[in-house]
Amino acid sequence: MRQLTSPQWDELIAQYVELIVDSMEMEDLVQFVTSTMTEELSEIQCREALCDEIKYTLDEEILDELIDNVTSEKCTTYEELIESNTKQYPINPDPSLTIK
């Protein structure tokens, strides 16, 4: 195999990707993009960073709507979601149990 420079490798990759994408059916392309984005977004560890990603890619109103769609506690704003970073559990959820 011939030795390629870094720019040549970059161009080879770009051309290969273009060929693969051009050969994909729309359904396959949508599935690939969906899987790739889901993986990448799932790797974001910070809730604030993920919310910022959504807010700056779309807008804060969409972020608020998405939050509303997925929460039963109905956080109504970006700030409320960030503040709800941890769920509060009662120390003694069953009144019949006593802690000694």
TORPA-668796 format. One record per residue: x, y, z of N, C-alpha, C, CB in turn; residue number from 0. Coordinates in pm, whole numbers, plus 32768, in hexadecimal, padded with zeros to 4 digits. Last residue first. Glycine has a CB too. Layout:
BEGIN
+------+------+------+-------+-------+-------+------+------+------+-------+-------+-------+-----+
! n_px ! n_py ! n_pz ! ca_px ! ca_py ! ca_pz ! c_px ! c_py ! c_pz ! cb_px ! cb_py ! cb_pz !  nr !
+------+------+------+-------+-------+-------+------+------+------+-------+-------+-------+-----+
!    X !    Y !    Z !     X !     Y !     Z !    X !    Y !    Z !     X !     Y !     Z ! NUM !
...
+------+------+------+-------+-------+-------+------+------+------+-------+-------+-------+-----+
//
This chain:
BEGIN
+------+------+------+-------+-------+-------+------+------+------+-------+-------+-------+-----+
! n_px ! n_py ! n_pz ! ca_px ! ca_py ! ca_pz ! c_px ! c_py ! c_pz ! cb_px ! cb_py ! cb_pz !  nr !
+------+------+------+-------+-------+-------+------+------+------+-------+-------+-------+-----+
! 72D6 ! 8130 ! 990B !  730F !  8131 !  9994 ! 73A2 ! 814E ! 9991 !  72F7 !  80AC !  99DB !  99 !
! 71BC ! 8183 ! 985F !  724D !  8180 !  9857 ! 7282 ! 818D ! 98E4 !  7284 !  81F1 !  97FA !  98 !
! 709B ! 80C9 ! 9810 !  70E1 !  812A !  9863 ! 7177 ! 8117 ! 9855 !  70B8 !  811D !  98F7 !  97 !
! 6F86 ! 80AB ! 9739 !  700F !  8085 !  975B ! 704D ! 80F0 ! 97B3 !  7064 !  8070 !  96DC !  96 !
! 6E9B ! 8121 ! 9701 !  6E96 !  80B2 !  9760 ! 6F21 ! 8081 ! 9786 !  6E45 !  803E !  9726 !  95 !
! 6ED0 ! 81DF ! 963F !  6EBF !  820D !  96C9 ! 6EBA ! 819A ! 972E !  6E40 !  825F !  96D4 !  94 !
! 6FBB ! 81C1 ! 954F !  6F4E !  8174 !  9588 ! 6F3D ! 819B ! 961A !  6F68 !  80DB !  9579 !  93 !
! 7094 ! 8267 ! 9513 !  701E !  826D !  94BD ! 6FA6 ! 8222 ! 94F6 !  7041 !  8236 !  9437 !  92 !
! 7168 ! 831A ! 95A7 !  7117 !  82AC !  95D7 ! 7094 ! 82A9 ! 9588 !  70FC !  82BA !  9670 !  91 !
! 71DA ! 83DB ! 9504 !  7231 !  8386 !  9554 ! 71E4 ! 830A ! 9581 !  7269 !  83D2 !  95CE !  90 !
! 7161 ! 8405 ! 93B6 !  7150 !  8413 !  9446 ! 71AC ! 83B1 ! 948F !  70BD !  83FC !  946E !  89 !
! 722C ! 8483 ! 92B3 !  71E3 !  8412 !  92EA ! 71D3 ! 8427 ! 937F !  722B !  838B !  92CC !  88 !
! 724C ! 8554 ! 91A2 !  724A !  854E !  9233 ! 71F5 ! 84D7 ! 9260 !  7214 !  85D2 !  926F !  87 !
! 7322 ! 853C ! 908F !  729C !  8523 !  90C4 ! 72A7 ! 8518 ! 915C !  725C !  84A2 !  9086 !  86 !
! 73EB ! 863B ! 9009 !  73E0 !  85BE !  9054 ! 7353 ! 85B3 ! 908B !  7448 !  85B8 !  90C7 !  85 !
! 73B6 ! 8718 ! 8F69 !  7423 !  86BE !  8F44 ! 741F ! 863A ! 8F91 !  74A6 !  8701 !  8F5B !  84 !
! 7305 ! 87E5 ! 8F5D !  72D3 !  8762 !  8F85 ! 7338 ! 86F5 ! 8F65 !  724E !  8745 !  8F3E !  83 !
! 7389 ! 88BC ! 8EEF !  737C !  88B8 !  8F80 ! 734C ! 8830 ! 8FB1 !  731B !  8924 !  8FAF !  82 !
! 7365 ! 887C ! 8DE1 !  73EC !  887C !  8E19 ! 73E5 ! 8873 ! 8EB1 !  7439 !  88FA !  8DED !  81 !
! 724F ! 88A0 ! 8DD0 !  728B !  881E !  8DB3 ! 7316 ! 8814 ! 8DF0 !  7291 !  8806 !  8D1B !  80 !
! 7237 ! 89B0 ! 8E0C !  71FC !  894D !  8E66 ! 7235 ! 88C2 ! 8E4E !  7165 !  894A !  8E56 !  79 !
! 72B7 ! 8A20 ! 8D2B !  72F0 !  8A33 !  8DB1 ! 72B9 ! 89CC ! 8E15 !  72D3 !  8AC1 !  8DE3 !  78 !
! 7203 ! 89DB ! 8C5D !  728C !  89A7 !  8C5D ! 72C9 ! 89B0 ! 8CE9 !  72E4 !  89F6 !  8BF7 !  77 !
! 70BB ! 89A8 ! 8CE9 !  7123 !  89F6 !  8CA8 ! 71A8 ! 89AC ! 8CAE !  7130 !  8A81 !  8CE8 !  76 !
! 700E ! 88F9 ! 8D61 !  6FD9 !  894F !  8CF7 ! 7043 ! 89A2 ! 8CB1 !  6F72 !  89AA !  8D30 !  75 !
! 6FF0 ! 87B0 ! 8DB5 !  704A !  8822 !  8DBB ! 7021 ! 887C ! 8D47 !  70E4 !  87F6 !  8DB1 !  74 !
! 6F28 ! 86D9 ! 8DF3 !  6F11 !  8750 !  8DA1 ! 6F6B ! 87C5 ! 8DC4 !  6E82 !  877A !  8DAF !  73 !
! 6F32 ! 85E5 ! 8E56 !  6F33 !  8651 !  8EB8 ! 6F23 ! 86D8 ! 8E75 !  6FB3 !  864D !  8F0B !  72 !
! 6F4C ! 8552 ! 8D7B !  6ECA !  854A !  8DBD ! 6EBF ! 85B6 ! 8E26 !  6EB4 !  84BF !  8DFD !  71 !
! 6FE6 ! 85AB ! 8C48 !  6FE3 !  85AC !  8CDB ! 6F56 ! 859E ! 8D10 !  7021 !  862C !  8D10 !  70 !
! 6FE5 ! 85BE ! 8B36 !  7023 !  8548 !  8B75 ! 701A ! 8543 ! 8C0D !  70B2 !  8541 !  8B4E !  69 !
! 6F6B ! 86AA ! 8AE2 !  6F41 !  862B !  8AA8 ! 6F72 ! 85B2 ! 8AF7 !  6F72 !  8620 !  8A19 !  68 !
! 6FFB ! 8770 ! 8B66 !  6F70 !  875A !  8B8B ! 6F3F ! 86D2 ! 8B58 !  6F17 !  87CA !  8B53 !  67 !
! 70E6 ! 875E ! 8AD3 !  70E7 !  873F !  8B62 ! 705A ! 8720 ! 8B90 !  7121 !  87B5 !  8BB4 !  66 !
! 7086 ! 87B7 ! 89DC !  70BB !  872F !  89E9 ! 70BD ! 8703 ! 8A7B !  7148 !  8727 !  89AE !  65 !
! 7044 ! 88BF ! 8A21 !  6FDB !  8864 !  89F2 ! 7008 ! 87D2 ! 89FF !  6FB7 !  8883 !  895F !  64 !
! 713F ! 8928 ! 8A61 !  70D5 !  8925 !  8AC7 ! 7066 ! 88C3 ! 8AA0 !  709B !  89B2 !  8ADC !  63 !
! 71B8 ! 890F ! 8963 !  71EE !  88C9 !  89D8 ! 7184 ! 88BB ! 8A43 !  726A !  8913 !  8A10 !  62 !
! 7119 ! 89C2 ! 88D4 !  7117 !  8934 !  88B0 ! 714C ! 88E1 ! 8924 !  7169 !  8919 !  882F !  61 !
! 7169 ! 8AAD ! 8957 !  70DC !  8A86 !  8958 ! 70CD ! 89F1 ! 8935 !  708C !  8ADD !  88F4 !  60 !
! 7277 ! 8AC2 ! 891A !  7250 !  8AA4 !  89A4 ! 71BE ! 8A79 ! 89AD !  7268 !  8B1F !  89FD !  59 !
! 72C2 ! 8A13 ! 87E4 !  72B0 !  8A8B !  8836 ! 727C ! 8A62 ! 88BE !  7250 !  8AF1 !  87F2 !  58 !
! 73AA ! 896E ! 874F !  7321 !  8992 !  872D ! 7301 ! 8A16 ! 8770 !  72BB !  8922 !  8759 !  57 !
! 74B0 ! 8986 ! 87A8 !  7496 !  894C !  8724 ! 740B ! 8973 ! 86F5 !  74A5 !  88B3 !  8728 !  56 !
! 749D ! 89F3 ! 88A5 !  74E5 !  8A40 !  883F ! 74D2 ! 8A07 ! 87B3 !  7578 !  8A45 !  8861 !  55 !
! 7400 ! 8932 ! 892E !  73D8 !  89BF !  892D ! 741C ! 8A0D ! 88BC !  73FA !  8A01 !  89B3 !  54 !
! 7493 ! 8847 ! 890F !  740C !  8851 !  88D8 ! 73E5 ! 88E3 ! 88C7 !  73A7 !  8808 !  8933 !  53 !
! 7582 ! 8891 ! 8994 !  7586 !  885E !  890B ! 74FD ! 886E ! 88C8 !  75B0 !  87C9 !  890A !  52 !
! 751D ! 88CD ! 8A92 !  7557 !  8938 !  8A40 ! 755D ! 890E ! 89AE !  75E5 !  895C !  8A73 !  51 !
! 74D4 ! 87CB ! 8AE0 !  746C !  8832 !  8AD0 ! 749F ! 88A6 ! 8A7C !  743D !  8865 !  8B58 !  50 !
! 75D4 ! 875A ! 8AEC !  7570 !  8724 !  8A8E ! 7502 ! 878A ! 8A76 !  7535 !  86A0 !  8AC3 !  49 !
! 7644 ! 87F7 ! 8BB7 !  7681 !  87F6 !  8B32 ! 761F ! 87C1 ! 8AC9 !  7701 !  87A0 !  8B32 !  48 !
! 75A1 ! 87B6 ! 8C90 !  75A3 !  8840 !  8C5F ! 75DD ! 8846 ! 8BD1 !  75F5 !  889A !  8CBD !  47 !
! 75E0 ! 86AD ! 8CBC !  7559 !  86D3 !  8C8F ! 7557 ! 875E ! 8C53 !  74F6 !  86CA !  8D02 !  46 !
! 7703 ! 8610 ! 8C5A !  76CC !  8684 !  8CA1 ! 7644 ! 86A9 ! 8C68 !  772D !  86FB !  8C98 !  45 !
! 7754 ! 8548 ! 8BAF !  773E !  8528 !  8C3B ! 76F6 ! 8598 ! 8C87 !  77C1 !  850C !  8C7E !  44 !
! 7715 ! 84CA ! 8A7A !  7720 !  8549 !  8AC2 ! 76F9 ! 852F ! 8B53 !  76C4 !  85B9 !  8A80 !  43 !
! 76D6 ! 83DE ! 8A03 !  7759 !  83E7 !  8A43 ! 776D ! 846A ! 8A8E !  77C6 !  83D8 !  89DC !  42 !
! 75EB ! 8408 ! 8983 !  75E7 !  83B6 !  89FC ! 766B ! 83BC ! 8A49 !  75C6 !  8326 !  89D9 !  41 !
! 763E ! 848D ! 88A0 !  75F9 !  84DA !  8907 ! 75F0 ! 848C ! 898A !  756C !  8500 !  88D7 !  40 !
! 76B3 ! 83B4 ! 8812 !  7702 !  8429 !  8837 ! 76C0 ! 8479 ! 88A8 !  7717 !  8483 !  87BE !  39 !
! 75D4 ! 8305 ! 87F2 !  7650 !  82DB !  8836 ! 769E ! 8353 ! 8869 !  76A7 !  8288 !  87D8 !  38 !
! 7527 ! 83AB ! 8760 !  74FD !  8375 !  87E2 ! 7577 ! 834A ! 8832 !  749C !  82FF !  87D0 !  37 !
! 75BC ! 83D4 ! 8676 !  759E !  8446 !  86CE ! 7575 ! 8417 ! 875A !  752E !  849C !  8691 !  36 !
! 75C3 ! 82CA ! 8612 !  763E !  8314 !  862F ! 7625 ! 8387 ! 868F !  767C !  8349 !  85AD !  35 !
! 74B0 ! 828F ! 85EF !  7505 !  823E !  8648 ! 7582 ! 828A ! 8672 !  752D !  81BB !  8603 !  34 !
! 7469 ! 8358 ! 8534 !  7424 !  834D !  85B4 ! 747A ! 82FF ! 8618 !  739C !  8309 !  85A3 !  33 !
! 7510 ! 831B ! 845C !  751E !  839D !  849F ! 74DD ! 8397 ! 852A !  74DE !  840E !  844A !  32 !
! 74AB ! 8219 ! 841E !  7537 !  822E !  8441 ! 754A ! 82B0 ! 848E !  758E !  822F !  83C2 !  31 !
! 739F ! 8250 ! 83DF !  73BF !  81F6 !  844D ! 744E ! 820A ! 847C !  73AA !  8165 !  8424 !  30 !
! 73C1 ! 82F7 ! 82FF !  737E !  832B !  8376 ! 73A0 ! 82D5 ! 83EE !  72E4 !  8330 !  8361 !  29 !
! 743D ! 823E ! 8251 !  7482 !  82B9 !  8278 ! 7446 ! 82F3 ! 82F7 !  747B !  831F !  8206 !  28 !
! 7373 ! 8182 ! 8230 !  73F3 !  815A !  826C ! 7440 ! 81D3 ! 829F !  7449 !  810C !  8207 !  27 !
! 72B1 ! 8223 ! 81B2 !  7292 !  81E2 !  8232 ! 7312 ! 81B8 ! 827B !  7238 !  8167 !  821B !  26 !
! 7336 ! 8269 ! 80C2 !  7311 !  82CF !  8124 ! 72F7 ! 8293 ! 81AD !  7296 !  831C !  80F4 !  25 !
! 7449 ! 818D ! 8078 !  73BD !  81B2 !  8069 ! 739C ! 8219 ! 80D6 !  735F !  8134 !  8072 !  24 !
! 7599 ! 81D9 ! 801B !  7536 !  81B6 !  8081 ! 74AA ! 81E2 ! 8057 !  755A !  81F6 !  8108 !  23 !
! 7655 ! 8238 ! 7F6F !  761E !  81B4 !  7F51 ! 75B0 ! 818B ! 7FB3 !  768C !  814C !  7F53 !  22 !
! 76A9 ! 8328 ! 7FD9 !  7660 !  832A !  7F5A ! 761C ! 82A4 ! 7F3D !  76BE !  834F !  7EE8 !  21 !
! 7737 ! 82C5 ! 80B6 !  76BC !  8311 !  80CB ! 7668 ! 8314 ! 804B !  76DC !  83A2 !  80F9 !  20 !
! 7812 ! 824B ! 8030 !  77BA !  81FD !  8088 ! 7734 ! 8244 ! 8099 !  77FD !  81E6 !  8112 !  19 !
! 7884 ! 8327 ! 7FA9 !  7854 !  82B2 !  7F5F ! 77F2 ! 825F ! 7FB1 !  78CB !  825B !  7F34 !  18 !
! 78C8 ! 83CB ! 8084 !  7869 !  83FB !  801E ! 7830 ! 8387 ! 7FCE !  78AD !  8460 !  7FC0 !  17 !
! 7986 ! 832B ! 8101 !  7909 !  834B !  8146 ! 78A0 ! 8379 ! 80E1 !  7920 !  83B9 !  81B2 !  16 !
! 7A4F ! 8332 ! 8039 !  7A12 !  82B3 !  8061 ! 798B ! 82CB ! 80A5 !  7A6F !  8266 !  80BF !  15 !
! 7A90 ! 8444 ! 8039 !  7A5A !  8406 !  7FC1 ! 7A14 ! 8382 ! 7FE0 !  7AC9 !  83F0 !  7F5A !  14 !
! 7AF1 ! 8461 ! 8142 !  7A80 !  84B2 !  8112 ! 7A3F ! 8473 ! 8098 !  7AAD !  8540 !  80F3 !  13 !
! 7BCC ! 83AF ! 813E !  7B5B !  8399 !  8199 ! 7AE0 ! 83E4 ! 8168 !  7B7F !  83C7 !  8229 !  12 !
! 7C6D ! 8430 ! 807F !  7C41 !  83A7 !  8068 ! 7BC7 ! 8388 ! 80BE !  7CB4 !  8344 !  8087 !  11 !
! 7C9A ! 8524 ! 8106 !  7C4F !  8524 !  8089 ! 7C1B ! 8499 ! 8067 !  7CA6 !  8559 !  8016 !  10 !
! 7D31 ! 84C6 ! 81E0 !  7CB4 !  850F !  81F8 ! 7C5D ! 850E ! 817B !  7CD2 !  85A0 !  8223 !   9 !
! 7E0B ! 845E ! 8155 !  7DB5 !  8404 !  81A3 ! 7D2E ! 8447 ! 81BC !  7DF8 !  83DE !  8229 !   8 !
! 7E72 ! 854F ! 80F0 !  7E43 !  84E9 !  8093 ! 7DE8 ! 8483 ! 80DA !  7EBB !  84A0 !  8053 !   7 !
! 7EBD ! 85D3 ! 81DD !  7E52 !  860B !  818A ! 7E1B ! 85A6 ! 8124 !  7E85 !  8686 !  8141 !   6 !
! 7F88 ! 8514 ! 8231 !  7F0F !  852B !  8281 ! 7EA0 ! 856B ! 822E !  7F2F !  8585 !  82F9 !   5 !
! 7FF6 ! 8450 ! 8114 !  8007 !  84BC !  8176 ! 7F85 ! 84CA ! 81C5 !  802E !  8542 !  8130 !   4 !
! 8028 ! 82F3 ! 80EA !  7FDB !  836B !  80D1 ! 7FFB ! 83D2 ! 813C !  7F44 !  834C !  80CD !   3 !
! 80D6 ! 81F4 ! 804C !  80D3 !  824D !  80BE ! 8087 ! 82CC ! 8097 !  8163 !  8270 !  80EF !   2 !
! 8030 ! 80DE ! 7FB2 !  807E !  8159 !  7FAB ! 8070 ! 81AA ! 802A !  8054 !  81AE !  7F32 !   1 !
! 8055 ! 7F8A ! 8000 !  8000 !  8000 !  8000 ! 805A ! 807C ! 8000 !  7F9F !  8000 !  807C !   0 !
+------+------+------+-------+-------+-------+------+------+------+-------+-------+-------+-----+
//
